[in-house]
Amino acid sequence: MNIIDIILKKKNKEILTEEEIKYVVENFDNGNIKDYQMSALLMAIVINDMTDEEVIYLTKYMIQSGSRIDLSNLNNVVDKHSTGGVGDKTTLIISPIVASLGCRVAKMSGRGLGYTGGTIDKLESIPGFNVNLSMDSFIKEISDIGMAITSQTEDVAKADKKIYALRDVTGTTESIPLIASSIMSKKIASGSKNLVLDIKIGEGALIKNIDSGRRLANLMIKIGKENDMKVVCLLTNMDIPLGNNIGNSLEVLEAINTLYYNPNNNLNKLCIELASYMVSLGLNINYEEAKEKVLESISSRKAYNKLLEFVSYQGGNINELPKSNYIYEVKSDREGYLTNIHSLEIAKLSSSLGSGRKNKEDKIDYSAGIIINKNINDKVNVGDTVLTLYTNREVPSIDKDKLFTIGNNINNVTNELDKLMLYKINDKVINNSDIMLLTEENTDNSVYDLVSALLKNNNSKAIKLYKNFVMNGIDLNQIIAIIASQIRLLFQVKRLYNSGKSNDEIAKILEFKSVYRVKYLLSDSYYYSEDTLIKYLSKLSNIDRDIKINNIDGNILLELFIAGKDY
């Protein structure tokens, strides 16, 4: 057995045996397989995938490559992991919340993978903070204050640590098998039996589409069951940055402010959800009760005080966060509303300022990064600062249009116009009945909402909406045509999205004049699959045929269809 044969086997889309995977892990760990050889195999895996069984074997032997932490003497231990995204500092917020409520958070984290720093990089930006705890110190801190965060030690899942660092600099981060095995090997070896996973999906995440996210979630749940671990997975949106601060010390600052001020933004909302599931697992209580406890911990600032206690315990000085020598404001040259923040481009810019790594040996500038000064839908005037850049380097040339979008279409007017254009994309004329269908003063009475209810299996709502249209004298054939048109567009957009296309690319391919149309069509994407959409289109085609050829009462057929019943 040799590494060349194994590389060629995976290159040729063949399945690796358990013995071959064991050979790879053990020999890469002991140095017999070189970085360049492992890089070739990783790329072959990225291109040709792995079966669930291959991933389970890979996870198994990465766990066995090091020691395992025994936390059996501690109660209510729970862990959390995020697949990472732009501005993701959830660990720094969630862990103190959960620890303040009687759970114990035992977390081993990694460094940056991609454009931004990882949790350990963020914590290391705090002067004096010790990210390299011994196992005895790690367990003692969990026992003393309810939480501890440390870098992955040399002894825990050793092979994964080497592979993790190599993936970061070889373009092999975006692989479901490699992500799953890396995360789960660390989590299983770290000793917790309760795990909440935050799988991020979208432009600013490693996982770009919902189907890949579901596969990753199911795979990690499967690995967890194999190892007697309770696993809860949340699929969360990463099309825009999480919060307003990107960059290591800047994200630490935002975490502090989030626990202190409890803002109503996407970062805080996500943290509340994740913390609630963690508390539910850790204390063995229902989600609603756990969420009440989480909200109380934040409002009373118990979580904030726990964060300060945690930082102090590991030697950090929160008052001495590093500051950049240069600050540069990116101002808007037009008036309108902030309609989009392009996560990936923001991440690339932040990395170029010094917040990320291109090579595994690169040093991070902990002070570098970006603060987003406006939120989505905020009014923007000419000269307003949209982004503030922090760096100790020369600021690169900036293409504002790649970083954010300023538009004049906003709120209800834009929403209704985009709905009209969605349904009438192939028609030049919009008539009064179209407007009645799509832009009722009560938005619950739109076909947009009817289709959404249909896909969510909310049949009672869908039937109510349909009957409203009938009562208002809307032509039956028109209703069928518009529903079919909407579902057809949903299918096109979902297929393009699942193939890795960005929202902007989809809009261009389908000749949409606004990316809003893509976002509308994807807004309910968690509730349907491509197969479901094909099934609905087939049923609508049959209904149309039976009405026109067989003279069957169309109202009955359509009502049965909307009610989710066959005829």
C-alpha positions in Angstrom: 0.0 0.0 0.0 1.3 3.5 -0.9 0.0 7.0 -1.1 0.4 7.4 -4.9 -2.0 4.5 -5.5 -4.5 5.9 -3.0 -4.3 9.4 -4.7 -4.9 7.8 -8.1 -7.7 5.7 -6.7 -9.6 8.8 -5.4 -8.6 10.7 -8.6 -10.5 8.0 -10.5 -13.6 8.4 -8.3 -13.1 5.0 -6.5 -14.1 4.4 -2.9 -11.2 4.1 -0.4 -11.3 1.1 2.0 -11.1 1.5 5.8 -7.5 0.1 5.7 -6.4 2.7 3.1 -7.9 5.6 5.1 -6.2 4.3 8.2 -2.9 4.1 6.3 -3.3 7.7 5.1 -4.1 9.2 8.5 -1.4 7.3 10.4 1.3 7.9 7.8 0.6 11.6 7.4 0.6 12.0 11.1 4.0 10.4 11.5 5.5 12.3 8.5 5.8 9.4 6.0 3.3 11.1 3.8 4.5 14.6 2.8 2.4 17.8 2.7 2.4 17.9 -1.1 1.1 14.3 -1.3 -1.6 15.0 1.2 -2.5 18.1 -0.7 -3.0 16.1 -3.8 -5.3 13.6 -2.0 -7.3 16.4 -0.4 -7.9 18.0 -3.8 -9.0 14.7 -5.2 -11.5 14.4 -2.3 -12.8 17.9 -2.9 -13.4 17.1 -6.6 -14.7 13.5 -6.3 -16.3 13.5 -2.9 -16.4 10.6 -0.3 -19.1 8.2 0.8 -20.6 8.5 4.3 -18.7 5.3 5.2 -15.4 6.8 4.0 -16.1 9.9 6.2 -16.9 7.8 9.2 -13.6 5.9 8.8 -11.7 9.2 8.3 -13.2 10.6 11.5 -12.5 7.4 13.4 -8.8 7.4 12.6 -8.4 11.1 13.2 -9.8 10.6 16.6 -7.5 7.7 17.2 -4.5 9.7 16.1 -4.5 11.4 19.5 -5.8 11.2 23.0 -9.4 11.8 24.2 -10.4 14.1 27.0 -12.4 12.6 29.8 -15.2 14.9 31.0 -17.3 12.2 32.6 -16.9 13.8 36.1 -18.5 17.0 35.0 -22.3 17.5 34.6 -24.3 19.4 31.9 -21.4 19.6 29.5 -22.3 21.0 26.1 -20.3 22.2 23.1 -21.0 24.2 20.0 -19.4 24.5 16.6 -19.9 26.8 13.7 -18.7 26.0 10.1 -17.6 29.6 10.0 -18.5 32.7 8.0 -17.8 36.4 7.7 -18.0 38.1 11.1 -18.8 34.9 13.0 -18.0 35.6 16.6 -20.9 33.6 18.1 -18.7 31.4 20.3 -17.6 34.5 22.3 -21.2 35.4 22.9 -22.9 32.1 23.3 -20.4 30.4 25.7 -20.8 32.9 28.5 -24.6 32.8 28.2 -24.7 29.1 28.5 -22.1 28.9 31.3 -24.0 31.5 33.3 -27.0 29.2 33.3 -25.4 26.2 34.9 -24.2 24.4 31.8 -20.5 23.7 31.2 -18.9 24.6 27.9 -15.8 22.7 27.0 -14.6 24.1 23.7 -11.5 23.4 21.6 -11.3 25.9 18.7 -9.2 26.4 15.7 -7.5 29.3 13.9 -8.6 31.0 10.7 -9.7 28.8 7.8 -10.2 31.0 4.8 -10.3 34.8 4.8 -10.9 35.6 8.4 -9.5 34.5 11.8 -10.9 31.7 13.8 -12.1 31.8 17.4 -8.5 31.2 18.7 -7.2 34.1 16.6 -9.9 36.4 18.0 -9.1 35.4 21.6 -5.4 35.7 20.9 -6.1 39.4 20.0 -6.8 40.0 23.7 -3.5 40.9 25.3 -2.3 38.3 27.8 -5.0 35.8 26.9 -3.8 32.2 27.1 -5.1 30.1 24.3 -2.9 27.1 25.0 -4.2 25.5 28.2 -3.0 22.2 29.5 -5.6 19.5 29.9 -5.6 19.8 33.6 -6.0 23.6 33.4 -8.8 23.2 30.8 -10.8 20.8 32.9 -10.2 22.9 36.1 -11.5 26.1 34.4 -14.6 24.3 33.2 -15.2 23.1 36.8 -14.4 26.5 38.4 -16.4 28.9 36.1 -18.4 26.7 33.8 -16.5 27.3 30.6 -13.1 27.2 28.9 -11.8 27.7 25.3 -8.5 26.5 24.2 -6.7 25.7 21.0 -6.6 22.2 19.8 -3.7 20.5 21.6 -1.1 18.4 19.9 -2.5 15.3 21.6 -6.2 15.6 20.6 -7.0 14.5 17.0 -3.4 15.2 16.0 -3.9 14.2 12.4 -6.8 16.6 12.0 -4.8 19.5 13.2 -2.2 18.9 10.5 -4.8 18.4 7.8 -6.7 21.5 9.0 -3.7 23.7 8.6 -3.0 22.3 5.1 -6.6 22.8 3.9 -6.4 26.5 4.8 -3.7 27.1 2.2 -4.4 24.6 -0.5 -7.9 25.6 -1.6 -9.5 22.5 -0.1 -11.6 24.1 2.6 -14.9 23.7 0.8 -15.5 19.9 1.1 -18.4 18.3 3.0 -16.4 15.1 3.9 -13.4 17.1 5.1 -15.5 19.6 7.0 -17.5 16.9 8.7 -14.6 14.7 9.7 -12.6 17.7 11.0 -15.3 19.1 13.1 -16.6 15.8 14.5 -13.1 14.3 15.3 -12.3 17.3 17.4 -15.7 17.4 19.1 -15.8 13.6 19.9 -12.2 13.6 21.2 -13.0 16.7 23.3 -15.3 14.7 25.5 -18.7 16.4 25.3 -21.8 14.3 24.6 -24.0 17.2 23.6 -23.3 19.3 20.5 -25.0 22.1 18.7 -23.8 22.7 15.2 -24.3 26.0 13.4 -24.0 25.2 9.6 -23.7 28.5 7.7 -24.9 28.7 4.2 -24.5 31.4 1.6 -22.1 33.7 -0.1 -19.9 34.3 3.0 -19.7 30.7 4.1 -17.8 27.6 3.1 -21.2 25.9 2.3 -22.9 27.8 -0.6 -26.2 26.0 -1.0 -29.0 24.5 1.1 -28.6 20.9 -0.2 -25.0 20.8 0.7 -25.9 22.2 4.1 -28.4 19.5 4.7 -26.0 16.8 3.6 -23.4 18.1 6.0 -25.9 18.2 8.9 -27.1 14.7 8.3 -23.6 13.4 8.0 -22.5 15.0 11.3 -25.6 13.7 13.0 -24.8 10.2 11.7 -21.2 10.5 13.0 -22.5 11.7 16.3 -24.9 8.7 16.7 -22.0 6.4 15.9 -20.2 7.9 18.9 -23.0 8.2 21.4 -23.3 11.9 21.0 -26.5 14.1 20.9 -26.2 16.5 17.9 -28.5 19.3 17.0 -27.9 21.1 13.7 -29.1 24.6 12.7 -28.8 25.8 9.1 -28.2 29.6 9.2 -27.9 32.3 6.5 -24.5 33.8 5.6 -25.3 35.9 2.6 -24.4 39.0 4.5 -21.8 39.4 7.3 -22.9 38.3 10.8 -23.0 41.5 12.8 -21.1 44.7 11.8 -17.5 44.0 12.8 -15.0 41.9 10.7 -11.5 41.2 12.0 -10.2 39.7 15.2 -10.1 42.4 17.9 -13.0 44.2 16.3 -15.1 41.1 16.6 -14.1 40.7 20.3 -15.3 44.2 20.8 -18.6 43.5 19.1 -19.1 40.3 21.2 -18.6 42.4 24.4 -21.1 45.1 23.1 -23.6 42.4 22.1 -23.8 41.0 25.6 -23.8 44.4 27.2 -26.3 46.3 25.0 -28.4 43.3 23.7 -29.0 44.8 20.2 -31.8 43.7 17.9 -29.7 42.5 15.0 -28.9 39.3 13.1 -25.9 38.4 15.3 -27.8 38.7 18.6 -30.9 36.8 17.2 -28.7 33.9 16.0 -26.8 33.7 19.3 -30.1 33.5 21.3 -31.2 30.6 19.1 -28.0 28.7 19.4 -27.6 29.3 23.1 -31.2 28.1 23.7 -30.6 24.8 22.0 -27.3 24.4 24.0 -29.1 25.0 27.3 -31.9 22.7 26.2 -29.4 19.9 25.7 -27.2 20.7 28.6 -30.0 21.0 31.2 -32.3 18.5 29.5 -35.2 21.0 29.3 -37.5 22.0 26.5 -36.4 24.7 24.0 -39.0 27.3 25.2 -37.9 27.1 28.8 -34.3 27.3 27.8 -34.9 30.4 25.7 -36.5 32.2 28.6 -33.4 31.5 30.7 -31.1 32.7 27.9 -33.1 36.0 27.5 -32.9 36.5 31.3 -29.2 35.9 31.4 -28.6 38.5 28.7 -31.0 41.2 30.1 -29.6 40.8 33.6 -26.0 40.9 32.2 -25.1 37.7 33.9 -23.7 36.5 30.5 -21.7 39.8 30.2 -20.2 39.3 33.6 -19.4 35.7 32.8 -17.5 36.8 29.7 -15.4 39.2 31.8 -14.7 36.4 34.3 -13.7 34.0 31.5 -11.3 36.5 29.9 -9.7 37.3 33.2 -9.4 33.6 34.2 -7.4 32.9 31.1 -5.1 36.0 31.7 -6.6 38.4 29.2 -7.0 42.2 29.5 -10.1 43.3 27.7 -9.3 46.9 28.1 -6.1 46.8 26.0 -7.3 45.5 22.6 -4.9 46.4 19.8 -5.6 49.4 17.6 -4.6 50.1 14.0 -2.4 53.0 13.0 -4.5 53.8 9.9 -8.3 54.3 9.6 -9.9 54.7 6.2 -13.5 55.6 5.6 -15.3 54.2 2.5 -18.0 56.7 1.7 -21.0 56.4 -0.6 -21.0 58.4 -3.8 -24.7 58.0 -4.3 -28.0 58.5 -2.5 -30.3 55.6 -1.7 -30.6 52.6 0.6 -28.1 49.9 1.5 -29.6 46.9 -0.3 -26.8 44.4 -0.1 -23.4 43.8 1.6 -21.3 41.3 -0.4 -19.8 39.0 2.3 -17.1 37.3 0.2 -15.7 40.6 -1.1 -15.8 42.1 2.4 -13.9 39.1 3.7 -11.3 39.4 0.9 -10.8 43.1 1.7 -10.5 42.4 5.4 -7.9 39.7 4.8 -5.9 42.1 2.5 -5.9 44.6 5.4 -4.1 41.9 7.6 -7.0 40.1 9.3 -6.5 36.7 7.5 -3.9 34.3 6.2 -2.7 33.3 2.7 -0.2 30.8 4.0 -0.3 28.8 7.2 2.9 30.5 8.5 1.4 34.0 8.0 1.0 36.2 11.1 -2.4 37.9 11.6 -2.7 41.6 12.3 -5.1 41.4 15.2 -6.2 45.0 14.9 -7.0 44.9 11.2 -10.5 44.6 9.9 -13.7 46.4 8.8 -16.7 47.9 10.6 -19.9 48.1 8.6 -21.4 51.4 9.6 -24.8 50.9 7.9 -27.3 48.1 8.1 -29.4 46.6 5.3 -32.3 49.0 4.3 -30.6 52.0 6.0 -30.9 55.3 4.2 -27.6 56.4 2.7 -26.7 59.9 1.6 -23.9 61.0 -0.6 -20.8 61.2 1.6 -22.1 58.9 4.3 -19.5 56.4 5.7 -20.6 52.9 4.8 -17.4 51.0 5.8 -14.5 51.9 8.1 -11.3 50.1 7.4 -8.6 49.5 10.1 -5.1 48.5 9.0 -1.4 48.9 9.5 -0.8 48.5 5.7 -1.4 50.6 2.7 -5.1 50.4 1.8 -5.6 48.5 -1.5 -7.7 50.0 -4.4 -11.4 49.6 -3.6 -14.2 48.9 -5.9 -17.3 50.0 -3.9 -19.7 48.2 -6.2 -18.1 44.9 -5.3 -18.4 45.6 -1.6 -22.0 46.9 -1.2 -25.0 48.0 -3.2 -26.8 51.3 -2.9 -30.3 51.3 -4.5 -33.3 53.5 -4.6 -35.8 50.7 -4.3 -36.8 49.9 -0.8 -39.4 48.6 1.5 -43.0 48.0 0.4 -42.9 49.7 -3.0 -39.9 47.7 -4.1 -41.3 44.5 -2.7 -44.5 44.8 -4.6 -42.9 45.9 -7.8 -40.5 43.0 -7.7 -43.4 40.6 -7.1 -45.2 41.9 -10.1 -42.1 41.6 -12.3 -41.5 38.1 -11.0 -44.8 36.8 -12.2 -45.0 38.8 -15.4 -41.4 38.3 -16.4 -42.3 37.2 -19.9 -45.1 39.7 -20.4 -44.8 43.3 -21.4 -48.1 44.4 -19.9 -49.2 44.4 -16.2 -53.0 44.8 -15.9 -55.3 45.5 -13.0 -56.0 41.9 -12.2 -52.3 41.2 -11.9 -52.0 44.0 -9.4 -55.0 42.6 -7.5 -53.4 39.2 -7.4 -49.9 40.3 -6.4 -50.1 43.5 -4.5 -53.2 43.4 -2.3 -53.1 45.9 0.5 -53.2 42.9 2.8 -50.1 41.0 1.6 -51.6 37.7 2.9 -53.8 37.9 -0.1 -51.0 37.6 -2.8 -50.2 34.6 -5.0 -46.7 35.0 -3.6 -48.0 34.1 -0.2 -50.2 31.4 -1.6 -47.2 29.6 -3.2 -45.2 30.1 -0.1 -47.9 28.5 2.1 -48.3 25.7 -0.4 -44.6 24.8 -0.3 -44.6 25.0 3.5 -47.6 22.5 3.6 -49.7 25.2 5.2 -52.7 24.1 3.3 -55.4 25.9 5.3 -53.7 29.2 4.6 -53.3 28.4 0.9 -57.0 27.4 0.6 -58.1 30.7 2.3 -55.9 32.7 -0.1 -57.2 30.8 -3.1 -60.9 31.4 -2.1 -60.2 35.1 -1.7 -59.0 35.3 -5.3 -62.1 33.4 -6.5 -64.4 35.7 -4.5 -62.7 38.7 -6.1 -63.4 37.3 -9.6 -59.9 36.4 -10.6 -59.8 34.1 -13.7 -59.0 30.5 -12.8 -56.7 30.1 -15.8 -54.8 33.1 -14.7 -54.3 31.8 -11.2 -53.0 28.4 -12.5 -50.7 30.1 -15.0 -49.2 32.4 -12.4 -48.7 29.7 -9.8 -47.0 27.5 -12.4 -44.8 30.4 -13.5 -43.8 31.0 -10.0 -42.9 27.4 -9.3 -41.0 27.2 -12.6 -38.9 30.2 -11.6 -38.4 28.7 -8.1 -37.0 25.6 -9.7 -34.7 27.5 -12.0 -33.3 29.6 -9.2 -32.9 26.7 -6.8 -31.1 24.6 -9.4 -28.7 27.4 -10.2 -28.2 28.2 -6.5 -27.4 24.5 -5.7 -24.9 24.5 -8.5 -22.9 27.1 -6.7 -24.1 30.3 -8.4 -24.2 33.5 -6.4 -27.4 35.6 -6.2 -25.9 38.1 -8.6 -24.9 35.4 -11.1 -28.4 33.9 -11.0 -29.9 37.3 -11.6 -27.7 37.7 -14.7 -28.4 34.3 -16.1 -32.2 34.7 -15.8 -32.0 38.3 -17.0 -33.5 39.7 -13.8 -33.0 43.4 -13.5 -32.8 43.1 -9.7 -31.1 40.6 -7.4 -34.1 41.1 -5.1 -36.0 38.7 -7.3 -33.5 36.0 -6.6 -33.8 36.6 -2.8 -37.6 36.5 -3.0 -37.5 33.2 -4.8 -35.0 31.7 -2.4 -36.6 33.1 0.8 -38.6 29.8 1.4 -35.9 27.5 0.0 -35.6 25.5 3.3 -39.1 24.2 2.7 -38.9 22.6 -0.7 -36.6 20.5 -2.9 -36.2 20.4 -6.6 -38.2 17.1 -6.8 -41.0 18.8 -4.9 -41.2 21.6 -7.4 -41.2 19.1 -10.3 -44.0 17.2 -8.7 -46.1 20.4 -8.3 -45.5 21.4 -11.9 -46.6 18.0 -13.2 -49.8 18.2 -11.1 -50.5 21.7 -12.5 -50.0 20.5 -16.0 -52.4 17.6 -15.4 -55.0 20.1 -14.0 -54.6 22.4 -17.0 -55.1 19.4 -19.3 -58.2 18.1 -17.5 -59.8 21.5 -17.6 -59.2 22.2 -21.3 -59.5 18.6 -22.7 -61.7 16.6 -20.3 -63.9 19.5 -19.2 -63.5 18.8 -15.5 -64.4 21.6 -13.0 -61.2 23.5 -12.6 -62.2 25.0 -9.3 -62.5 21.5 -7.7 -59.2 20.3 -9.2 -57.3 23.4 -8.1 -58.8 23.4 -4.6 -57.8 19.7 -4.2 -54.3 20.6 -5.4 -53.9 23.5 -3.0 -55.3 21.4 -0.2 -52.6 18.8 -0.8 -54.9 16.1 -2.0 -54.8 14.0 -5.1 -57.7 13.5 -7.4 
